[in-house]
């Protein structure tokens, strides 16, 4: 089979003027030249939607101001979109995803997938019925050395899994930025737009997903202590959470957006019976590997000793040239392109298909938030994390 016939036609819902994550998605989609951005409903405000579409060079007849109109028009076109990226505030993800799936269009959805578990479970069932591609952009899984770490755990290089420590610390919400007119802070601090999780939703789901992705083990229970350190804040801004994995492994997750000195401090440490792995997002091209009783080794992207073909798949530059956030994001878009291409009959099923975060991972992120909230409300009792596949 051929590997590509044309660029995939990409639409977008959200991501217009003043957005942060929409431009990131567009850059990631274009990095490997796999997509062409052709249509969009870029804002809930019609004036802003039109201005945003014009600024991005979309044809006038593919700048939409209504979700139903966009789906009807794109479904009827011979050159309609192959996939839609959903990059609105969390509250709108579910409605947009249903509209795309009902129109027969594959979805690339920013997290959180939904603001409630029942809606997430509904999307799981809808994707199973339609057999469409549904990717959720837990973008840190796209880093080459994260995939290398996963391959090493699977290969047994650290032995039996024992303990997992994951943290994601930031300081940008240490003061009530949401009350200053800051757009990104305002919607993240509003339960009506963000859902029931503050820090645990915005960045805690990334930490949760990363722990499961690298270890290959499901977290089955948690005990959470959630805090709102900024007076008057509606949602949590700090959390300490104990984790129980399937089997005997245990873990802990710390997430904070009120931790001075931390810009984007995502870190994962995995300890087994014979060794340990340590990865930090702010030094993404390095992975620390320690065999029990031996000096620590530093594995570098593009360097010797890499066991994972998927780690090489994620790299685009020669060794010594730093790759980071955008490249990791682009890897997920490339994996999604392979999956969509296979569904269209253009290419064989993708080798890295199992690494692409799916609707199941999206639902598990929502289940994590609900379990954490329920645990905290009950004085940190253990709560199960349950998703019906």
TORMIFI-987214 format. One record per residue: x, y, z of N, C-alpha, C in turn; residue in three letters. Coordinates in steps of 0.1 Angstrom, whole numbers, plus 2048, in hexadecimal, padded with zeros to 3 digits. Layout:
# residues N
XYZXYZXYZAla...
This chain:
# residues 389
8087F480080080080080980D800Unk8048177FA80B8247FB80A82A809Unk81383280C81383881980B84581AUnk80984C80F80185880F7FC85B801Unk7F085F7FF7EA8647F27E98737F1Unk7E78797FC7E68887FD7E788C80BUnk7E789980E7E689E81B7D889B820Unk7D789882D7CA8978337C48A5835Unk7B78A68327B08B38347AB8B5842Unk7B08BF8497AE8C18577A58CD859Unk79A8CB8617928D68667958D8875Unk7908E387A7938E78887878ED88EUnk7848EA89B7798F08A27808F68AFUnk77F9048B078690B8B97949108B4Unk79C9158BD7A99198B97AB9268B1Unk7A192F8B37A293B8AB7AA9468B2Unk7A69538B07AE95E8B67B095D8C5Unk7BC95E8C97BF95E8D87C19508DEUnk7BF9468D67C09388DB7CF9348DCUnk7D292B8E67DF9268E77E19198E0Unk7D890F8E37DA9018DE7D79008CFUnk7CE9088CA7CA9078BC7D69088B3Unk7DE9138B47EA9158AC7F49098AEUnk7F59048BA7FE8F98BC7FA8ED8B4Unk7ED8EA8B37E78DF8AB7EA8E189CUnk7E88ED8987EB8F088A7F98EE886Unk8028F388F8108F188C8148E388CUnk80F8DB8968128CD89780D8C588BUnk8018C98867FC8C287B8048C486EUnk80A8D086D8128D38618208CF861Unk8258CB86D8348C986E8398BE864Unk8318B38638358A885B82E8A884DUnk8278B384A8218B583D8178AB83AUnk80F8A684480589C8437F78A1842Unk7F58AE8457E88B48467E78C183EUnk7DB8C58397D98D28347CD8D783CUnk7CE8E38427C48E984A7BA8F0840Unk7AE8EC83F7A58F18357988F683AUnk7948F48477878F884B7878FB85AUnk77E90485F77E90686D77290D872Unk76E90A87E76591188776D916892Unk77392189177F92589977B92D8A6Unk76E9308A87699378B475A9358B5Unk7559368C17479368C37419448C0Unk74994E8BE74595B8BA74695D8ABUnk73B95F8A473C95F89574696988FUnk74797489575097E89075F97A891Unk76297489D76F96F8A0772963897Unk76895A89576A94E88D76D95287EUnk76695C87976996186B77796786AUnk77A97087478797787479296D875Unk79096387E79B95988079D951873Unk79294D86D79494586179A94C856Unk79795985479D96184A7AC96384DUnk7AF9668597BD96885D7C695B85AUnk7C095085B7C79438587C693F849Unk7BF9478417BF9448337B593A82EUnk7AB9378367A192D832798934827Unk79392B81E78993081577D93481CUnk77693F81776B94481E76093A820Unk75E93181675392781875691C821Unk76291C82776691283176A91883EUnk76592584076692B84D75892A853Unk75792385E749920863747928870Unk73A92A87273693187F72B928886Unk72991C88171F913887724905886Unk7238FD8917288EF8917218E6887Unk7138E788870B8DE87F70D8E2870Unk70F8EE86D7118F285F71F8ED85BUnk7298EE8637368E985F7368DA85CUnk72F8D286572E8C48637278C0856Unk71B8C78547138C484871B8C883BUnk7228D383B7298D782F7358CE82DUnk73D8CB8377498C38347458B5831Unk73A8B08367368A28337328A1824Unk72C8AC81F7278AB8117318AE807Unk73C8B480B7478B880174F8AC7FCUnk7528AB7EF75B8A17EB7698A27F1Unk76D8AF7F477A8B17FA7788B5809Unk76E8AF81076C8B281E7778AD827Unk7778B28337828AF83C7838A0840Unk78F89B84179188D84679188C855Unk79589785C79589786A7938A586FUnk78E8A687C78C8B38827948B488FUnk79B8BE8927A28C089E7988C98A7Unk7968C48B378D8CB8BD7968D18C7Unk7968DF8C879F8E68D07988F18D8Unk78C8EF8DB7848F98E37878F78F2Unk7829008FA7818FC90977A8EF90BUnk77D8E89167788DA9187698D8916Unk7628E291B7538E191B74D8DD90DUnk7548E290274E8E08F57538D38EEUnk75C8CC8F47628C18ED7588B68E9Unk74F8B38F37468A88F173C8AA8E5Unk7368B68E572D8BA8DA7348BA8CDUnk7408BF8CC7478C08C074B8B28BBUnk74F8A98C475389B8C17488938BBUnk73C8958C273088E8BD72D8928AFUnk72D89F8AC72A8A489F73389E895Unk74089E89874A89888E74788988CUnk74688289674387389573787088DUnk72C87889071F87688972187A87AUnk72A88287772D88686973787D862Unk73C87386974586986475386F863Unk75787886B76487F86B76C87B877Unk779877875782873880785880888Unk78987D89478B88889E7998888A4Unk79F8948A57AB8968AD7A78A08B8Unk7A689B8C47A08A48CF7AA8A78D9Unk7AB8B48DD7B38B88E87AD8B28F5Unk7B68B08FF7B08AC90C7AC8B8913Unk7A28B791C79B8AB9207918A8915Unk78E89B91378589790977789B90BUnk77389A91876589F91C7678A492AUnk75C8AA92F75C8AF93D7558A5947Unk75089A94274A89094A74C882945Unk74C87994E74F86B94A744865942Unk73886894472D86293C72E86692EUnk73287392B73487791E740870917Unk74A86F91F75686891A753859916Unk74B85391F74784591C73F84490FUnk73784E90D72F84F9017378508F5Unk7428588F574B8598EA75284C8E7Unk7568458F275D8388F075382F8E8Unk74782F8EC73D8268E573B82B8D6Unk73A8388D473883D8C774483A8BDUnk75083B8C375C8388BA75C8298B7Unk7588218C07588128BE74E80F8B3Unk7438168B37388148A873D81989BUnk74382489A74682B88D753826887Unk75C82189076981D88C771828886Unk76E83588A77684088678284288FUnk78C84988B79784C89379485789DUnk7988558AA79685F8B47A28608BCUnk7AA86A8BA7B786C8C17B58778CBUnk7BB8768D77BB8808E17CA8848E3Unk7CC8918E37DA8968E27E18988F0Unk7E388C8F67EC88B9017FA88C8FBUnk7FF8988F880A89A8EF8178958F5Unk818894902825890908829882905Unk81F87A90182286C8FC82986C8EFUnk82A8778E88318788DB84087A8DCUnk84587E8E88538808E985B8738E7Unk8658738DF86D8678DC87285F8E8Unk8778678F287C8608FE87185B908Unk86586090785A85A90E85784D908Unk85784C8FB85483F8F485F8358F6Unk86B83B8F78778328FA87582C908Unk87183491286E82F91F86482491FUnk85982791884E81C91785480F912Unk85C81090786280490186B7FD90BUnk87280491387B7FE91D8737F7928Unk8687FD92C8607F693685A7E9931Unk8557EA92484F7DE91E8597D391CUnk8667D79198717CD9178767C8924Unk8717CC92F8757C793C8827CD941Unk8877D893C8947DD93F8957E294EUnk88A7E695488A7EA9628847DF96BUnk8807D496587B7C996D86C7CB970Unk8677C597B8597C697E8567D4984Unk84B7DA97F8487E89838447E8992Unk84A7F29998487F49A78418019ABUnk84880C9A78448199AB8448239A0Unk83B82C99F83A83699583884499CUnk84184D99983F85B99E83E865992Unk83386C99283187598682C88298CUnk83288D98682E89A98B82D8A497FUnk8258AE9818238B89778218C597EUnk82B8CE97F82B8DA98782D8E697EUnk8248F09808258FD97A823908984Unk82691498182391F98A81B92A984Unk81592997880F934972802938978Unk7FC9309807EF9339877F1935996Unk7FE93899A80093B9A87F99479ADUnk7F59509A57EC95B9A87E095A9A0Unk7D59619A37C896099C7C896698EUnk7CF9619857D19669787C3966971Unk7BA95D9747AE95C96E7A5968970Unk7A897097A7A097C97D7A6989976Unk7B098796D7B69929677B2994958Unk7A998B9537A698B9457AE98293DUnk7B797A9437C097193C7B7965936Unk7B69649297AD95B9237AF94C927Unk7BC9489267BF93A9297BD936937Unk7C09409407BE93D94F7AF93D952Unk7A794694B79994894F79193B94CUnk79393594078A92993D78F91D945Unk79C91C9487A191194F79C91195EUnk79991D96379591E97178691E972Unk77F91D96777091D96776A90F966Unk76490A97075E8FC96F7558FA963Unk74E90595F74490495474B902947Unk75890694675F90493976A8F993AUnk7708F894677B8EE9477768E094CUnk76B8E09537668D495976A8D4968Unk7698C896E76B8C897D7798C8982Unk7838C89797918C797D7988D4979Unk7A08DA9827A98E597F7B68E097BUnk7C08E09847CD8DB9817CD8CC97DUnk7C48C49847C48B69807BF8B4972Unk7B68BD96D7B18BC9607BB8C1955Unk7C08CD9587C98D494E7D68CC94CUnk7DD8C99577EA8C29567EA8B595DUnk7E28B39677E28A696E7DF89A965Unk7D689C95B7D28919527DE88D94AUnk7E78979467F389493F7FC88B948Unk7FE88E95480688695D80187895FUnk7F48779617ED86A9627EF862955Unk7EC86894A7EE86193D7FC85D93BUnk80686593E81486293C818856944Unk81385595181784A95981183D954Unk80583D94E7FF83194980682D93BUnk80983893380F83592681D82E927Unk82583493083382F931833821938Unk82B81F94282C812949824807943Unk81A80B93A8118019348077FC93EUnk80780194B7FE7FC9557F3806958Unk7E780195B7DC80995E7DC80D96DUnk7D881A96F7D681E97D7C881B980Unk7C681398B7B880E98E7B281599AUnk7BA81B9A37B48229AE7BD82E9B1Unk7B78389B87BE8449BC7B88499C9Unk7C18509D07BC8589DC7C28669DBUnk7B98709DA7BD87D9D67BA8889E1Unk7C48919E27C289D9EA7C38A99E1Unk7B88B09DF7B88BB9D67B88C89DDUnk7BF8D29D97C08DF9E07BC8EB9D6Unk7B78F59DC7B59029D57BD90D9DEUnk7C990F9DA7D19189E27CF9269E0Unk7CB92A9D47C79389D17B993B9D6Unk7B79449DF7AA9479E57A094A9DAUnk7949449DB7899479D278A93F9C5Unk7949379C379592F9B678B9249B7Unk7849229AB7799189AB77E90A9A9Unk78A9089A378F8FA9A179C8F89A7Unk7A08EC9A97AD8E89AF7B98EE9A8Unk7C38F29AF7CF8F69A97DB8EE9AEUnk7D98E49B67E48DB9BB7DE8CE9BFUnk7E58C39BD7DF8B69C17EB8AD9C4Unk7E98A59CF7F28999D27E988D9D2Unk7ED8839C97E48789C77ED86B9C8Unk7E88629D07EE8549D07E784B9C6Unk7EF8439C07EB83A9B57ED82B9B8Unk7E48239B47E68159B47E48109A5Unk7EE8099A07EE8039937E97F5993Unk7E47F09887E07E29877ED7DA98AUnk7EB7D09927F77C89977FB7CE9A4Unk8087CE9A780E7D29B48137E09B4Unk8157E79A981B7F49A88137FE9AFUnk81A8089B58158139BB81B8209B6Unk81482B9B881A8389B38148449BAUnk81984F9B681585C9BB8158679B0Unk80B86F9B080A87A9A68098879ADUnk8128919AA81189E9AF80F8A79A3Unk8058B09A48028BA9997FF8C79A0Unk8058D299A8038DF9A08058EA995Unk7FD8F49977FE90098E80190C997Unk8059099A38099149AD8179119B3Unk82090C9AB82D9079B08389119ABUnk83B91B9B28459259AD85291E9A8Unk85892299D86491D99886291298EUnk85690E98B85390398284B909976Unk85190896A84A90D95E842902958Unk8488F69568408EB9508478DE954Unk8478DC96284F8D19688488C4968Unk8468BE95C8418B095B84D8A795CUnk84C89E96685689496885088696CUnk85687C96685186E96985D86696DUnk85C85F97986685597D85F84897FUnk86583D97985F83097A86A827980Unk86681F98A86F81799186B808991Unk8747FF98D8717F198C87A7E9995Unk8797DC9948817D499D8907D3999Unk8937D798C8A17D79878A67E4982Unk89E7EE9828A37FB97D89980697EUnk89C81297989381E97989582696DUnk88B82E96A88B83895F886845964Unk88C85095F88985D963889866957Unk87D86D95487C87694887688394DUnk87B88E94887689B94B8738A393EUnk8678A993E8638B093286C8BC92EUnk8728C293887A8CE9358888CA930Unk88B8BD9308978B792A8928AB921Unk88A8AD9178838A291188B898909Unk89789C90589F8938FC8A7889904Unk8A688A9128AE88191A8A5878923Unk8AA86C9258A386292E8AE85C937Unk8AC85D9448B585894D8B1849950Unk8BB84094F8B88329518C282C95BUnk8BE8279668C68219708C3812972Unk8CD80A9708CD7FC9738D07FB982Unk8C97F29898CC7F09978DA7ED99AUnk8E17F59A28EF7F39A68F97F899CUnk8F48009918FE8059878FC814985Unk90681A98090482997E8F982C974Unk8F38389768E983D96E8EE840960Unk8E683C9568E983F9488DF849943Unk8E48529398DB85B9338DA857924Unk8CE8539218CA8509138C585C90CUnk8CB85F9018C786B8F98C08688ECUnk8B78718E98B086F8DC8BA86F8D1Unk8BA8658C88C38648BD8D085D8C1Unk8D285A8CD8DF8558D28DF8458D2Unk8EA83F8D68EB8318D78E282B8E2Unk8DF81E8E18D88178EB8C98198ECUnk8C381E8E18B58208E18AE8138DCUnk8A580E8E489F8018E08928038D8Unk88D80F8D787F8118D287F8178C4Unk87980F8BB8778158AE86D8218AEUnk8648218B885B82C8B98618398BEUnk86D8378C58748438C987B84A8BDUnk8808418B48868478A887B84D89FUnk86F84789F86484C89786185A89AUnk86285D8A785E86B8AC8688758A9Unk8758728A587F87B8A3880880895Unk88388D893884893886891899883Unk89989C88D8A58A388C8B189A890Unk8BD89D88B8C989588F8CB89689EUnk8D288D8A48D688D8B28DD89A8B5Unk8DA89F8C18E08AC8C68D88B88C2Unk8CD8B68BA8C48C18B78B78BF8BFUnk8B48C88C88A98C68D189C8C68CAUnk8948BC8CE8868BB8CA87D8BC8D6Unk8718C28D58698C48E185B8C38DFUnk8538CD8E58458CD8E683E8CB8D8Unk8418D48CF83A8D48C283D8C78BBUnk8498C28BB84C8B68B48458AA8BAUnk8448AA8C883C89F8CE82E89F8CAUnk8288AB8CA81A8AD8C58198A88B7Unk8238AC8AE8228A88A082389989EUnk82A8928A782A8838A781C87D8A8Unk8148838B180787E8B37FE8818A6Unk80088C8A07F988F8947FE886888Unk80B88288881087987E80A86B880Unk80986788D80385A8907F485A88DUnk7EE86588F7DF86688C7DE86587CUnk7E786C8757E686B8667E885D861Unk7F18558677F38478637E683F866Unk7E08428727D383A8757C883E86CUnk7C684B8697BC84F8607BE84A852Unk7CB84B84D7CF8468407CC83783FUnk7CE82F8497CB8218497BC81F848Unk7B482784F7A682584E7A1829840Unk7A78328397A483682C7A982C821Unk7B18238267B781981C7C381D815Unk7CA82881A7D682D8147E2826818Unk7E38208247EF81A8297EB80F833Unk7F58078367F37FC8407F080284DUnk7EB7FA8577E97FF8647F680486AUnk7F680F87180281587680A80D880Unk81780C87F81F80588981D80B897Unk81C81889781B81F8A480D8228A9Unk80381B8A27F581D8A67F281C8B4Unk7F88118BB7F48108CA7FA81B8D2Unk8038248CD80882E8D580083B8D4Unk7F783C8CB7EE8488C97E48488D4Unk7E38528DC7D98538E77CB8538E0Unk7C284A8E47B58488DE7AA84D8E7Unk79E84B8E379284E8EA7928488F8Unk79883C8F97998359067A283D910Unk7AE84290B7B684A9137AF857917Unk7A785C90D7A086891079686691CUnk78F85B91B78585792678C855933Unk79884F93379F84C93F7A3859946Unk7A786393E7AA87094479E87694BUnk79387594578787A94C783872958Unk78586595878285D96378C86096FUnk79986396B7A286797579E87497DUnk79987E97679488A97C788887985Unk77F87F98077387D988777875995Unk78086B99478486399F78B86C9A9Unk7948759A479B87E9AD7928879B5Unk78888D9AE77F8969B477788E9BFUnk7728829BB76A87B9C57728779D1Unk77F8739CF78886F9DA78A87B9E3Unk78D8879DE78F8939E67838979EEUnk7778969E876B8999EF7698909FBUnk76E8849FB76C87AA05779878A0EUnk780883A0F78C883A18797879A13Unk799879A067A3871A007A2862A01Unk79685DA0079484FA0079884A9F2Unk79B83D9F179F8379E57928359DCUnk79483A9CF7898399C678E8329B9Unk7858299B378A8229A778982B99AUnk79182899079182E98378B82497AUnk77F82797577881D96D77482395FUnk77881C95577382094776F813940Unk76381393B75E808933762809925Unk76A80092076F8009127647FC909Unk
